[in-house]
Amino acid sequence: MQIEIRGLEKLSFRERQAVILKESGKTLETIAKQLHLSQSSVATLLTRARSKGYEIVCIIPGGELGLGGEELDEEGSSEG
């Protein structure tokens, strides 16, 4: 699975850093330590970023859904 963050161009450099770390699963505490900021500063960055309207898009290849790229006929069974 691939994750794409759309709207990063609207964010400041620090907001981008915080968003990317948050969306990759890091905790507020971990982000604060990594960016050398307080947790409340990180929370503010994330709040500002959300207000600017970035969005997360998950791209899931068909193989991961068990679709394997095979063509299906109208009844849902694979051809061939």
PDB file of N, CA, C and O in Angstrom, chain B, residues numbered from 101:
ATOM      1  N   MET B 101       0.842  -1.173   0.000  1.00  0.00           N
ATOM      2  CA  MET B 101       0.000   0.000   0.000  1.00  0.00           C
ATOM      3  C   MET B 101       0.886   1.235   0.000  1.00  0.00           C
ATOM      4  O   MET B 101       1.912   1.275   0.680  1.00  0.00           O
ATOM      5  N   GLN B 102       0.495   2.217  -0.748  1.00  0.00           N
ATOM      6  CA  GLN B 102       1.224   3.470  -0.835  1.00  0.00           C
ATOM      7  C   GLN B 102       0.327   4.585  -0.312  1.00  0.00           C
ATOM      8  O   GLN B 102      -0.870   4.612  -0.597  1.00  0.00           O
ATOM      9  N   ILE B 103       0.902   5.492   0.445  1.00  0.00           N
ATOM     10  CA  ILE B 103       0.140   6.618   0.975  1.00  0.00           C
ATOM     11  C   ILE B 103       0.639   7.885   0.306  1.00  0.00           C
ATOM     12  O   ILE B 103       1.844   8.118   0.214  1.00  0.00           O
ATOM     13  N   GLU B 104      -0.290   8.696  -0.157  1.00  0.00           N
ATOM     14  CA  GLU B 104       0.044   9.965  -0.786  1.00  0.00           C
ATOM     15  C   GLU B 104      -0.616  11.077   0.029  1.00  0.00           C
ATOM     16  O   GLU B 104      -1.783  10.974   0.407  1.00  0.00           O
ATOM     17  N   ILE B 105       0.137  12.126   0.292  1.00  0.00           N
ATOM     18  CA  ILE B 105      -0.408  13.277   1.011  1.00  0.00           C
ATOM     19  C   ILE B 105      -0.575  14.401  -0.001  1.00  0.00           C
ATOM     20  O   ILE B 105       0.399  14.918  -0.548  1.00  0.00           O
ATOM     21  N   ARG B 106      -1.817  14.764  -0.237  1.00  0.00           N
ATOM     22  CA  ARG B 106      -2.112  15.830  -1.205  1.00  0.00           C
ATOM     23  C   ARG B 106      -2.322  17.148  -0.480  1.00  0.00           C
ATOM     24  O   ARG B 106      -2.905  17.189   0.604  1.00  0.00           O
ATOM     25  N   GLY B 107      -1.846  18.214  -1.081  1.00  0.00           N
ATOM     26  CA  GLY B 107      -2.006  19.537  -0.498  1.00  0.00           C
ATOM     27  C   GLY B 107      -0.827  19.975   0.352  1.00  0.00           C
ATOM     28  O   GLY B 107      -0.916  20.979   1.058  1.00  0.00           O
ATOM     29  N   LEU B 108       0.291  19.232   0.297  1.00  0.00           N
ATOM     30  CA  LEU B 108       1.462  19.610   1.089  1.00  0.00           C
ATOM     31  C   LEU B 108       1.995  20.983   0.705  1.00  0.00           C
ATOM     32  O   LEU B 108       2.596  21.673   1.529  1.00  0.00           O
ATOM     33  N   GLU B 109       1.775  21.379  -0.547  1.00  0.00           N
ATOM     34  CA  GLU B 109       2.281  22.674  -1.004  1.00  0.00           C
ATOM     35  C   GLU B 109       1.644  23.839  -0.246  1.00  0.00           C
ATOM     36  O   GLU B 109       2.180  24.947  -0.247  1.00  0.00           O
ATOM     37  N   LYS B 110       0.505  23.593   0.399  1.00  0.00           N
ATOM     38  CA  LYS B 110      -0.181  24.629   1.179  1.00  0.00           C
ATOM     39  C   LYS B 110       0.438  24.810   2.561  1.00  0.00           C
ATOM     40  O   LYS B 110       0.173  25.805   3.236  1.00  0.00           O
ATOM     41  N   LEU B 111       1.262  23.852   2.983  1.00  0.00           N
ATOM     42  CA  LEU B 111       1.769  23.822   4.351  1.00  0.00           C
ATOM     43  C   LEU B 111       3.165  24.415   4.455  1.00  0.00           C
ATOM     44  O   LEU B 111       3.940  24.388   3.499  1.00  0.00           O
ATOM     45  N   SER B 112       3.477  24.958   5.646  1.00  0.00           N
ATOM     46  CA  SER B 112       4.839  25.423   5.918  1.00  0.00           C
ATOM     47  C   SER B 112       5.756  24.202   6.031  1.00  0.00           C
ATOM     48  O   SER B 112       5.289  23.067   6.131  1.00  0.00           O
ATOM     49  N   PHE B 113       7.044  24.449   6.014  1.00  0.00           N
ATOM     50  CA  PHE B 113       8.016  23.365   6.127  1.00  0.00           C
ATOM     51  C   PHE B 113       7.807  22.572   7.410  1.00  0.00           C
ATOM     52  O   PHE B 113       7.801  21.341   7.382  1.00  0.00           O
ATOM     53  N   ARG B 114       7.635  23.267   8.544  1.00  0.00           N
ATOM     54  CA  ARG B 114       7.449  22.597   9.823  1.00  0.00           C
ATOM     55  C   ARG B 114       6.132  21.830   9.865  1.00  0.00           C
ATOM     56  O   ARG B 114       6.078  20.730  10.415  1.00  0.00           O
ATOM     57  N   GLU B 115       5.077  22.389   9.296  1.00  0.00           N
ATOM     58  CA  GLU B 115       3.794  21.681   9.239  1.00  0.00           C
ATOM     59  C   GLU B 115       3.941  20.401   8.422  1.00  0.00           C
ATOM     60  O   GLU B 115       3.396  19.361   8.792  1.00  0.00           O
ATOM     61  N   ARG B 116       4.673  20.475   7.318  1.00  0.00           N
ATOM     62  CA  ARG B 116       4.915  19.276   6.493  1.00  0.00           C
ATOM     63  C   ARG B 116       5.629  18.199   7.296  1.00  0.00           C
ATOM     64  O   ARG B 116       5.254  17.028   7.255  1.00  0.00           O
ATOM     65  N   GLN B 117       6.662  18.608   8.025  1.00  0.00           N
ATOM     66  CA  GLN B 117       7.393  17.638   8.834  1.00  0.00           C
ATOM     67  C   GLN B 117       6.466  16.949   9.832  1.00  0.00           C
ATOM     68  O   GLN B 117       6.469  15.724   9.955  1.00  0.00           O
ATOM     69  N   ALA B 118       5.678  17.746  10.536  1.00  0.00           N
ATOM     70  CA  ALA B 118       4.779  17.191  11.556  1.00  0.00           C
ATOM     71  C   ALA B 118       3.738  16.269  10.932  1.00  0.00           C
ATOM     72  O   ALA B 118       3.461  15.196  11.469  1.00  0.00           O
ATOM     73  N   VAL B 119       3.160  16.674   9.808  1.00  0.00           N
ATOM     74  CA  VAL B 119       2.127  15.871   9.136  1.00  0.00           C
ATOM     75  C   VAL B 119       2.701  14.544   8.654  1.00  0.00           C
ATOM     76  O   VAL B 119       2.098  13.491   8.859  1.00  0.00           O
ATOM     77  N   ILE B 120       3.850  14.595   8.023  1.00  0.00           N
ATOM     78  CA  ILE B 120       4.445  13.363   7.493  1.00  0.00           C
ATOM     79  C   ILE B 120       4.759  12.388   8.622  1.00  0.00           C
ATOM     80  O   ILE B 120       4.515  11.189   8.491  1.00  0.00           O
ATOM     81  N   LEU B 121       5.293  12.889   9.718  1.00  0.00           N
ATOM     82  CA  LEU B 121       5.583  12.010  10.856  1.00  0.00           C
ATOM     83  C   LEU B 121       4.296  11.455  11.460  1.00  0.00           C
ATOM     84  O   LEU B 121       4.217  10.266  11.769  1.00  0.00           O
ATOM     85  N   LYS B 122       3.286  12.313  11.631  1.00  0.00           N
ATOM     86  CA  LYS B 122       2.008  11.874  12.213  1.00  0.00           C
ATOM     87  C   LYS B 122       1.347  10.825  11.328  1.00  0.00           C
ATOM     88  O   LYS B 122       0.887   9.795  11.823  1.00  0.00           O
ATOM     89  N   GLU B 123       1.296  11.079  10.028  1.00  0.00           N
ATOM     90  CA  GLU B 123       0.621  10.158   9.107  1.00  0.00           C
ATOM     91  C   GLU B 123       1.406   8.872   8.891  1.00  0.00           C
ATOM     92  O   GLU B 123       0.871   7.903   8.352  1.00  0.00           O
ATOM     93  N   SER B 124       2.666   8.854   9.305  1.00  0.00           N
ATOM     94  CA  SER B 124       3.429   7.604   9.232  1.00  0.00           C
ATOM     95  C   SER B 124       3.347   6.832  10.547  1.00  0.00           C
ATOM     96  O   SER B 124       4.045   5.835  10.735  1.00  0.00           O
ATOM     97  N   GLY B 125       2.480   7.306  11.463  1.00  0.00           N
ATOM     98  CA  GLY B 125       2.182   6.539  12.659  1.00  0.00           C
ATOM     99  C   GLY B 125       2.909   6.966  13.926  1.00  0.00           C
ATOM    100  O   GLY B 125       2.776   6.309  14.958  1.00  0.00           O
ATOM    101  N   LYS B 126       3.666   8.041  13.872  1.00  0.00           N
ATOM    102  CA  LYS B 126       4.408   8.492  15.049  1.00  0.00           C
ATOM    103  C   LYS B 126       3.463   9.154  16.056  1.00  0.00           C
ATOM    104  O   LYS B 126       2.459   9.756  15.673  1.00  0.00           O
ATOM    105  N   THR B 127       3.792   9.039  17.339  1.00  0.00           N
ATOM    106  CA  THR B 127       3.005   9.676  18.385  1.00  0.00           C
ATOM    107  C   THR B 127       3.415  11.140  18.506  1.00  0.00           C
ATOM    108  O   THR B 127       4.469  11.548  18.018  1.00  0.00           O
ATOM    109  N   LEU B 128       2.562  11.919  19.164  1.00  0.00           N
ATOM    110  CA  LEU B 128       2.848  13.328  19.396  1.00  0.00           C
ATOM    111  C   LEU B 128       4.165  13.485  20.158  1.00  0.00           C
ATOM    112  O   LEU B 128       4.971  14.361  19.845  1.00  0.00           O
ATOM    113  N   GLU B 129       4.371  12.642  21.143  1.00  0.00           N
ATOM    114  CA  GLU B 129       5.599  12.686  21.938  1.00  0.00           C
ATOM    115  C   GLU B 129       6.834  12.431  21.072  1.00  0.00           C
ATOM    116  O   GLU B 129       7.832  13.145  21.177  1.00  0.00           O
ATOM    117  N   THR B 130       6.760  11.415  20.222  1.00  0.00           N
ATOM    118  CA  THR B 130       7.885  11.074  19.344  1.00  0.00           C
ATOM    119  C   THR B 130       8.175  12.204  18.358  1.00  0.00           C
ATOM    120  O   THR B 130       9.332  12.553  18.122  1.00  0.00           O
ATOM    121  N   ILE B 131       7.119  12.767  17.790  1.00  0.00           N
ATOM    122  CA  ILE B 131       7.282  13.875  16.835  1.00  0.00           C
ATOM    123  C   ILE B 131       7.944  15.061  17.535  1.00  0.00           C
ATOM    124  O   ILE B 131       8.868  15.669  16.994  1.00  0.00           O
ATOM    125  N   ALA B 132       7.477  15.385  18.724  1.00  0.00           N
ATOM    126  CA  ALA B 132       8.037  16.503  19.484  1.00  0.00           C
ATOM    127  C   ALA B 132       9.530  16.306  19.733  1.00  0.00           C
ATOM    128  O   ALA B 132      10.321  17.233  19.561  1.00  0.00           O
ATOM    129  N   LYS B 133       9.908  15.107  20.133  1.00  0.00           N
ATOM    130  CA  LYS B 133      11.327  14.821  20.386  1.00  0.00           C
ATOM    131  C   LYS B 133      12.140  14.940  19.106  1.00  0.00           C
ATOM    132  O   LYS B 133      13.225  15.522  19.105  1.00  0.00           O
ATOM    133  N   GLN B 134      11.619  14.391  18.022  1.00  0.00           N
ATOM    134  CA  GLN B 134      12.361  14.394  16.759  1.00  0.00           C
ATOM    135  C   GLN B 134      12.530  15.804  16.203  1.00  0.00           C
ATOM    136  O   GLN B 134      13.572  16.125  15.631  1.00  0.00           O
ATOM    137  N   LEU B 135      11.511  16.645  16.369  1.00  0.00           N
ATOM    138  CA  LEU B 135      11.570  18.013  15.839  1.00  0.00           C
ATOM    139  C   LEU B 135      12.100  19.017  16.867  1.00  0.00           C
ATOM    140  O   LEU B 135      12.214  20.207  16.573  1.00  0.00           O
ATOM    141  N   HIS B 136      12.424  18.533  18.076  1.00  0.00           N
ATOM    142  CA  HIS B 136      12.927  19.395  19.152  1.00  0.00           C
ATOM    143  C   HIS B 136      11.931  20.511  19.474  1.00  0.00           C
ATOM    144  O   HIS B 136      12.295  21.682  19.579  1.00  0.00           O
ATOM    145  N   LEU B 137      10.667  20.114  19.626  1.00  0.00           N
ATOM    146  CA  LEU B 137       9.580  21.034  19.964  1.00  0.00           C
ATOM    147  C   LEU B 137       8.807  20.471  21.142  1.00  0.00           C
ATOM    148  O   LEU B 137       8.970  19.305  21.501  1.00  0.00           O
ATOM    149  N   SER B 138       7.968  21.297  21.741  1.00  0.00           N
ATOM    150  CA  SER B 138       7.066  20.799  22.781  1.00  0.00           C
ATOM    151  C   SER B 138       5.895  20.079  22.105  1.00  0.00           C
ATOM    152  O   SER B 138       5.610  20.303  20.929  1.00  0.00           O
ATOM    153  N   GLN B 139       5.226  19.214  22.865  1.00  0.00           N
ATOM    154  CA  GLN B 139       4.065  18.515  22.319  1.00  0.00           C
ATOM    155  C   GLN B 139       2.965  19.501  21.936  1.00  0.00           C
ATOM    156  O   GLN B 139       2.254  19.284  20.955  1.00  0.00           O
ATOM    157  N   SER B 140       2.819  20.580  22.699  1.00  0.00           N
ATOM    158  CA  SER B 140       1.780  21.558  22.368  1.00  0.00           C
ATOM    159  C   SER B 140       2.110  22.291  21.069  1.00  0.00           C
ATOM    160  O   SER B 140       1.202  22.646  20.318  1.00  0.00           O
ATOM    161  N   SER B 141       3.389  22.522  20.795  1.00  0.00           N
ATOM    162  CA  SER B 141       3.782  23.141  19.520  1.00  0.00           C
ATOM    163  C   SER B 141       3.472  22.213  18.349  1.00  0.00           C
ATOM    164  O   SER B 141       3.004  22.660  17.302  1.00  0.00           O
ATOM    165  N   VAL B 142       3.734  20.920  18.532  1.00  0.00           N
ATOM    166  CA  VAL B 142       3.418  19.941  17.481  1.00  0.00           C
ATOM    167  C   VAL B 142       1.908  19.900  17.258  1.00  0.00           C
ATOM    168  O   VAL B 142       1.449  19.867  16.116  1.00  0.00           O
ATOM    169  N   ALA B 143       1.139  19.902  18.337  1.00  0.00           N
ATOM    170  CA  ALA B 143      -0.323  19.892  18.215  1.00  0.00           C
ATOM    171  C   ALA B 143      -0.800  21.121  17.450  1.00  0.00           C
ATOM    172  O   ALA B 143      -1.713  21.025  16.630  1.00  0.00           O
ATOM    173  N   THR B 144      -0.193  22.271  17.710  1.00  0.00           N
ATOM    174  CA  THR B 144      -0.550  23.500  16.995  1.00  0.00           C
ATOM    175  C   THR B 144      -0.220  23.371  15.505  1.00  0.00           C
ATOM    176  O   THR B 144      -1.026  23.745  14.653  1.00  0.00           O
ATOM    177  N   LEU B 145       0.969  22.839  15.197  1.00  0.00           N
ATOM    178  CA  LEU B 145       1.345  22.639  13.787  1.00  0.00           C
ATOM    179  C   LEU B 145       0.339  21.743  13.071  1.00  0.00           C
ATOM    180  O   LEU B 145      -0.066  22.030  11.944  1.00  0.00           O
ATOM    181  N   LEU B 146      -0.063  20.654  13.732  1.00  0.00           N
ATOM    182  CA  LEU B 146      -1.001  19.715  13.115  1.00  0.00           C
ATOM    183  C   LEU B 146      -2.388  20.343  12.944  1.00  0.00           C
ATOM    184  O   LEU B 146      -3.064  20.098  11.945  1.00  0.00           O
ATOM    185  N   THR B 147      -2.802  21.144  13.909  1.00  0.00           N
ATOM    186  CA  THR B 147      -4.096  21.827  13.809  1.00  0.00           C
ATOM    187  C   THR B 147      -4.084  22.819  12.656  1.00  0.00           C
ATOM    188  O   THR B 147      -5.038  22.884  11.880  1.00  0.00           O
ATOM    189  N   ARG B 148      -3.008  23.590  12.540  1.00  0.00           N
ATOM    190  CA  ARG B 148      -2.888  24.544  11.427  1.00  0.00           C
ATOM    191  C   ARG B 148      -2.883  23.817  10.084  1.00  0.00           C
ATOM    192  O   ARG B 148      -3.519  24.256   9.126  1.00  0.00           O
ATOM    193  N   ALA B 149      -2.157  22.699  10.028  1.00  0.00           N
ATOM    194  CA  ALA B 149      -2.076  21.923   8.788  1.00  0.00           C
ATOM    195  C   ALA B 149      -3.458  21.409   8.382  1.00  0.00           C
ATOM    196  O   ALA B 149      -3.833  21.482   7.212  1.00  0.00           O
ATOM    197  N   ARG B 150      -4.217  20.887   9.361  1.00  0.00           N
ATOM    198  CA  ARG B 150      -5.563  20.387   9.062  1.00  0.00           C
ATOM    199  C   ARG B 150      -6.463  21.512   8.546  1.00  0.00           C
ATOM    200  O   ARG B 150      -7.283  21.300   7.652  1.00  0.00           O
ATOM    201  N   SER B 151      -6.303  22.698   9.112  1.00  0.00           N
ATOM    202  CA  SER B 151      -7.147  23.823   8.695  1.00  0.00           C
ATOM    203  C   SER B 151      -6.837  24.261   7.267  1.00  0.00           C
ATOM    204  O   SER B 151      -7.667  24.893   6.614  1.00  0.00           O
ATOM    205  N   LYS B 152      -5.635  23.924   6.782  1.00  0.00           N
ATOM    206  CA  LYS B 152      -5.249  24.274   5.412  1.00  0.00           C
ATOM    207  C   LYS B 152      -5.713  23.225   4.406  1.00  0.00           C
ATOM    208  O   LYS B 152      -5.606  23.431   3.197  1.00  0.00           O
ATOM    209  N   GLY B 153      -6.222  22.112   4.898  1.00  0.00           N
ATOM    210  CA  GLY B 153      -6.899  21.150   4.040  1.00  0.00           C
ATOM    211  C   GLY B 153      -6.050  20.166   3.268  1.00  0.00           C
ATOM    212  O   GLY B 153      -6.328  19.915   2.095  1.00  0.00           O
ATOM    213  N   TYR B 154      -5.024  19.599   3.882  1.00  0.00           N
ATOM    214  CA  TYR B 154      -4.323  18.502   3.203  1.00  0.00           C
ATOM    215  C   TYR B 154      -5.187  17.244   3.293  1.00  0.00           C
ATOM    216  O   TYR B 154      -6.069  17.164   4.148  1.00  0.00           O
ATOM    217  N   GLU B 155      -4.947  16.267   2.427  1.00  0.00           N
ATOM    218  CA  GLU B 155      -5.689  15.010   2.505  1.00  0.00           C
ATOM    219  C   GLU B 155      -4.769  13.833   2.246  1.00  0.00           C
ATOM    220  O   GLU B 155      -3.769  13.940   1.536  1.00  0.00           O
ATOM    221  N   ILE B 156      -5.136  12.706   2.842  1.00  0.00           N
ATOM    222  CA  ILE B 156      -4.385  11.464   2.705  1.00  0.00           C
ATOM    223  C   ILE B 156      -5.114  10.568   1.711  1.00  0.00           C
ATOM    224  O   ILE B 156      -6.327  10.375   1.803  1.00  0.00           O
ATOM    225  N   VAL B 157      -4.360  10.024   0.760  1.00  0.00           N
ATOM    226  CA  VAL B 157      -4.926   9.106  -0.218  1.00  0.00           C
ATOM    227  C   VAL B 157      -4.141   7.806  -0.139  1.00  0.00           C
ATOM    228  O   VAL B 157      -2.913   7.812  -0.232  1.00  0.00           O
ATOM    229  N   CYS B 158      -4.845   6.695   0.031  1.00  0.00           N
ATOM    230  CA  CYS B 158      -4.208   5.378   0.045  1.00  0.00           C
ATOM    231  C   CYS B 158      -4.341   4.752  -1.333  1.00  0.00           C
ATOM    232  O   CYS B 158      -5.435   4.690  -1.894  1.00  0.00           O
ATOM    233  N   ILE B 159      -3.236   4.297  -1.868  1.00  0.00           N
ATOM    234  CA  ILE B 159      -3.225   3.633  -3.168  1.00  0.00           C
ATOM    235  C   ILE B 159      -2.934   2.162  -2.903  1.00  0.00           C
ATOM    236  O   ILE B 159      -1.848   1.802  -2.450  1.00  0.00           O
ATOM    237  N   ILE B 160      -3.920   1.318  -3.191  1.00  0.00           N
ATOM    238  CA  ILE B 160      -3.804  -0.108  -2.902  1.00  0.00           C
ATOM    239  C   ILE B 160      -3.796  -0.876  -4.218  1.00  0.00           C
ATOM    240  O   ILE B 160      -4.801  -0.900  -4.928  1.00  0.00           O
ATOM    241  N   PRO B 161      -2.663  -1.508  -4.551  1.00  0.00           N
ATOM    242  CA  PRO B 161      -2.618  -2.312  -5.775  1.00  0.00           C
ATOM    243  C   PRO B 161      -3.623  -3.454  -5.720  1.00  0.00           C
ATOM    244  O   PRO B 161      -3.895  -3.986  -4.644  1.00  0.00           O
ATOM    245  N   GLY B 162      -4.176  -3.838  -6.864  1.00  0.00           N
ATOM    246  CA  GLY B 162      -5.169  -4.900  -6.940  1.00  0.00           C
ATOM    247  C   GLY B 162      -4.691  -6.205  -6.341  1.00  0.00           C
ATOM    248  O   GLY B 162      -5.487  -6.948  -5.767  1.00  0.00           O
ATOM    249  N   GLY B 163      -3.404  -6.500  -6.461  1.00  0.00           N
ATOM    250  CA  GLY B 163      -2.856  -7.741  -5.912  1.00  0.00           C
ATOM    251  C   GLY B 163      -3.042  -7.842  -4.408  1.00  0.00           C
ATOM    252  O   GLY B 163      -3.246  -8.935  -3.881  1.00  0.00           O
ATOM    253  N   GLU B 164      -2.973  -6.713  -3.710  1.00  0.00           N
ATOM    254  CA  GLU B 164      -3.149  -6.724  -2.259  1.00  0.00           C
ATOM    255  C   GLU B 164      -4.604  -6.977  -1.872  1.00  0.00           C
ATOM    256  O   GLU B 164      -4.889  -7.336  -0.730  1.00  0.00           O
ATOM    257  N   LEU B 165      -5.514  -6.792  -2.810  1.00  0.00           N
ATOM    258  CA  LEU B 165      -6.930  -7.040  -2.548  1.00  0.00           C
ATOM    259  C   LEU B 165      -7.354  -8.414  -3.061  1.00  0.00           C
ATOM    260  O   LEU B 165      -8.537  -8.756  -3.057  1.00  0.00           O
ATOM    261  N   GLY B 166      -6.365  -9.196  -3.504  1.00  0.00           N
ATOM    262  CA  GLY B 166      -6.674 -10.518  -4.032  1.00  0.00           C
ATOM    263  C   GLY B 166      -7.227 -10.470  -5.444  1.00  0.00           C
ATOM    264  O   GLY B 166      -7.836 -11.431  -5.915  1.00  0.00           O
ATOM    265  N   LEU B 167      -7.010  -9.342  -6.122  1.00  0.00           N
ATOM    266  CA  LEU B 167      -7.518  -9.216  -7.489  1.00  0.00           C
ATOM    267  C   LEU B 167      -6.468  -9.612  -8.514  1.00  0.00           C
ATOM    268  O   LEU B 167      -6.811  -9.954  -9.645  1.00  0.00           O
ATOM    269  N   GLY B 168      -5.214  -9.572  -8.146  1.00  0.00           N
ATOM    270  CA  GLY B 168      -4.118 -10.078  -8.947  1.00  0.00           C
ATOM    271  C   GLY B 168      -4.013  -9.590 -10.369  1.00  0.00           C
ATOM    272  O   GLY B 168      -3.250 -10.158 -11.150  1.00  0.00           O
ATOM    273  N   GLY B 169      -4.751  -8.559 -10.737  1.00  0.00           N
ATOM    274  CA  GLY B 169      -4.661  -8.017 -12.074  1.00  0.00           C
ATOM    275  C   GLY B 169      -5.384  -8.827 -13.131  1.00  0.00           C
ATOM    276  O   GLY B 169      -5.346  -8.469 -14.308  1.00  0.00           O
ATOM    277  N   GLU B 170      -6.051  -9.921 -12.738  1.00  0.00           N
ATOM    278  CA  GLU B 170      -6.800 -10.709 -13.713  1.00  0.00           C
ATOM    279  C   GLU B 170      -8.062  -9.962 -14.111  1.00  0.00           C
ATOM    280  O   GLU B 170      -8.675  -9.274 -13.294  1.00  0.00           O
ATOM    281  N   GLU B 171      -8.436 -10.101 -15.345  1.00  0.00           N
ATOM    282  CA  GLU B 171      -9.681  -9.487 -15.806  1.00  0.00           C
ATOM    283  C   GLU B 171     -10.849 -10.353 -15.362  1.00  0.00           C
ATOM    284  O   GLU B 171     -10.797 -11.578 -15.476  1.00  0.00           O
ATOM    285  N   LEU B 172     -11.888  -9.728 -14.863  1.00  0.00           N
ATOM    286  CA  LEU B 172     -13.088 -10.437 -14.443  1.00  0.00           C
ATOM    287  C   LEU B 172     -14.185 -10.206 -15.449  1.00  0.00           C
ATOM    288  O   LEU B 172     -14.319  -9.111 -15.995  1.00  0.00           O
ATOM    289  N   ASP B 173     -14.988 -11.256 -15.700  1.00  0.00           N
ATOM    290  CA  ASP B 173     -16.150 -11.045 -16.579  1.00  0.00           C
ATOM    291  C   ASP B 173     -17.270 -10.401 -15.754  1.00  0.00           C
ATOM    292  O   ASP B 173     -17.087 -10.152 -14.562  1.00  0.00           O
ATOM    293  N   GLU B 174     -18.403 -10.135 -16.360  1.00  0.00           N
ATOM    294  CA  GLU B 174     -19.476  -9.418 -15.684  1.00  0.00           C
ATOM    295  C   GLU B 174     -20.030 -10.159 -14.465  1.00  0.00           C
ATOM    296  O   GLU B 174     -20.604  -9.526 -13.579  1.00  0.00           O
ATOM    297  N   GLU B 175     -19.871 -11.479 -14.400  1.00  0.00           N
ATOM    298  CA  GLU B 175     -20.367 -12.251 -13.265  1.00  0.00           C
ATOM    299  C   GLU B 175     -19.343 -12.359 -12.149  1.00  0.00           C
ATOM    300  O   GLU B 175     -19.621 -12.970 -11.117  1.00  0.00           O
ATOM    301  N   GLY B 176     -18.143 -11.769 -12.338  1.00  0.00           N
ATOM    302  CA  GLY B 176     -17.138 -11.768 -11.287  1.00  0.00           C
ATOM    303  C   GLY B 176     -16.173 -12.932 -11.312  1.00  0.00           C
ATOM    304  O   GLY B 176     -15.299 -13.014 -10.448  1.00  0.00           O
ATOM    305  N   SER B 177     -16.298 -13.841 -12.277  1.00  0.00           N
ATOM    306  CA  SER B 177     -15.326 -14.935 -12.338  1.00  0.00           C
ATOM    307  C   SER B 177     -14.224 -14.559 -13.332  1.00  0.00           C
ATOM    308  O   SER B 177     -14.450 -13.805 -14.278  1.00  0.00           O
ATOM    309  N   SER B 178     -13.029 -15.102 -13.094  1.00  0.00           N
ATOM    310  CA  SER B 178     -11.912 -14.737 -13.965  1.00  0.00           C
ATOM    311  C   SER B 178     -12.037 -15.442 -15.303  1.00  0.00           C
ATOM    312  O   SER B 178     -12.518 -16.571 -15.403  1.00  0.00           O
ATOM    313  N   GLU B 179     -11.586 -14.735 -16.319  1.00  0.00           N
ATOM    314  CA  GLU B 179     -11.642 -15.297 -17.676  1.00  0.00           C
ATOM    315  C   GLU B 179     -10.501 -16.269 -17.851  1.00  0.00           C
ATOM    316  O   GLU B 179      -9.437 -16.121 -17.249  1.00  0.00           O
ATOM    317  N   GLY B 180     -10.736 -17.277 -18.690  1.00  0.00           N
ATOM    318  CA  GLY B 180      -9.658 -18.169 -19.064  1.00  0.00           C
ATOM    319  C   GLY B 180      -9.552 -19.428 -18.341  1.00  0.00           C
ATOM    320  O   GLY B 180      -8.655 -20.225 -18.617  1.00  0.00           O
TER     321      GLY B 180
END
